[in-house]
Structures are given as C-alpha cells and as structure tokens.
Amino acid sequence: MATMIHPTAVVDPRAELAEGVEVGPYAVIGPQVRVGSGSRIGPHVVIDGRVRIGRDNRIFPGACIGLEPQDLKYTGDPTEVVIGDGNTIRECVTINRATTDHQQTRVGDGNLLMAYSHLGHNCDLGDRIVIANGVAVAGHVVIGDRAVIGGVLGIHQFVQIGTLAMVGGMSRIERDVPPFCLVEGHPSRVRALNKIGLRRSGLMDLDDGRQSEDLRRAWTLLYRRGLTLAEALGQLRAEPLTAAAETLVAFLEGSLQPSRRGPIPGAR
C-alpha cells in the first residue's frame, strides 16, 4: 500500500508515516510524529509534538493532536501523546500532550471520540470507549474500557471512570464513577447498574449465573440498604467475591484513598 499525501498538506520530512497512510488537504504533521499503517488523516488536521499513532485510525477534519497542554505548569518538556489502533477521532477533537517530561497522554484501541470533544493533558483512556460530542475531559482523568460518556458534559481533573460505566449527557462529573454503573444528573448520582452495557459486552449475562447475582447483591448493598460506604464495603469483604463484584469493590476502596476525589454517591 502506497502512502498518499495531498499536495497541499505540510508534512515535515522527519515525520514517520507507514505504508498505506493517507494525509488529506492542508493537514500539518510535525517532525516528531509517527503514524502506523492504514491510518487516514483528514483535511486541516494538525498533529505536532511527540505523537505516536497506531494502525488503522481515522482522524477527521480539524482535529488537533499533540499540541502543548493547557496547563500553566508546562515549561516546554518533550512530553507525548500515544494513540493505539483502530480509533475514530471525529471533527475538531483536541488531544493535548502531557505536562511533565517522561509523561504521556494515552488513548487505547478501538475508541470513538465524537466531534468537539477534548482530552486534557495526562489523560489515560482504555479500549472501546465512546465519548460523545462536546465532552470536555480535564487533565489526569482515567477512563476504563468500554465506558460510554454522554454528550455536552465536563469531567473534573483527576477523576477516574470505571470499566463499562455509562455517564448520562449533560451530567456534572466531579468525582469518581464506579465501574458497571449508570451515573446521571447535576449533581450526578449513581442511578442503576449498566445492565444493557454489561449484556452487550459479552462479559456476563445479568439474567443468570453466580457472577451476575454477586454483582447485583454488591450493588444493592452499596446503594440501596442505607449503609455508609465503609459499612457496605466491610460487609462485602467478609466473604469471597466473583470477578465483577471484586472489580466494583476494589475501585470504590481505591476511590476512598486521600489521593483520589472520592466516588459519586448513590441516589436517595
């Protein structure tokens, strides 16, 4: 497969473009950029700074990747953006590089970042995440695999969002979102298990099986029994947990650490 670069694109000769890369009209690619085979870079895309992009990504018009972080602490360190394979990055998405030397902003594989979404410095995204239009993700946010983030909302810096969580559009996300949970509101609250996401994931069938029963029981104890979070976690730790319930409990325990922002509470 030949590499195809439109005559109006500006590609630094030091950039590394693998076979099959397509670069559209008026795109700008800087000298420290590496792009894997089969990736398509649309018109007016700007990729600059130390950026590594994997295979088979689609980057739509107007996206800006790898530019300086919007962080007053940034002093020009040679930080990075690292993007995996098979991602779709829609129109006018912005992905800033990290703030301090040897740090990265990371995006995994198979993610969909819809138009006008923003990833701040030092964010760390897993795989197969959907981020809808107009989502502003502040710095140092961690988002787990297969999470779905609804449109037109903000995520506070240092927040963590667990695997297979779903966040409703226009919510205010200022604390950690537990895995497998549906969160919505302003202020946001844990509303239910993300049953549809769990079924679609193929990880478990919530209609039967010990794992589904264990996760339901853990969720009910945490959010429907009127216990404090510490009391509920203590009861759950009194006996063995299956994998999904263990993931939920471990996330909440971590969220209670002084270095974290704490979990979003349940609805009353």
VENFENGI-V811270 format. One line per field, one symbol per residue. ss: DSSP state (H for helix, E for strand, L for the rest). psi: psi as a letter, one per 40 degrees, with the letter a starting at -180 (. if undefined). burial: I if it has 9 or more other C-alpha atoms within 8 Angstrom, else O. Layout:
BEGIN
ss->???
psi->???
burial->???
END
This chain:
BEGIN
ss->LLLEELLLLEELLLLEELLLLEELLLLEELLLEEELLLLEELLLLEELLEEEELLLLEELLLLEELLLLLLLLLLLLLLEEEELLLLEELLLLEELLLLLLLLEEEELLLLEELLLLEELLLLEELLLLEELLLLEELLLLEELLLLEELLLLEELLLLEELLLLEELLLLEELLEELLLEEEEELLEEEEEELHHHHHHHLLLLLLLLHHHHHHHHHHHHHHLLLLLHHHHHHHHLLLLLLHHHHHHHHHHHHHLLLLLLLELLELL
psi->hihhhideihhheeihhiiehhhiheihhidfhhhiieihhiieihhiahhhhaifihhiheihheiiigheeheeigiihhhaifihhahfihhiiidiieiihhhbifihhiieihhiieihhbifihhiifhhhiifhhhiheihhiifiihiieihhiifihhiifihgeiihiieihhiigiiihdiigdddddddediheeiidddddddddddddeeeeiiddddddddeeiiiidddddddddddddeideieiihiii.
burial->OOIOOIOOIOIOOOIOIIIIIIIIIIIIIIIIIIIIIIIIIIIIIIIIIIIIIIIIIIIIIIIIIIIOIOOOOIOOOIIIIIIIIIIIIIIIIIIIIIIIOOIIIIIIIIIIIIIIIIIIIIIIIIIIIIIIIIIIIIIIIIIIIIIIIIIIIIIIIIIIIIIIIIIIIIIIIIIIIIIIIIIIIOOIIIIOIIOOIIIOOOOIIIOOOOIIIIIIOIIIIIIOOOIOOOOIIOOIOOOOIIOIIIIIIOIIIOIIOOOIIIIIOOOO
END
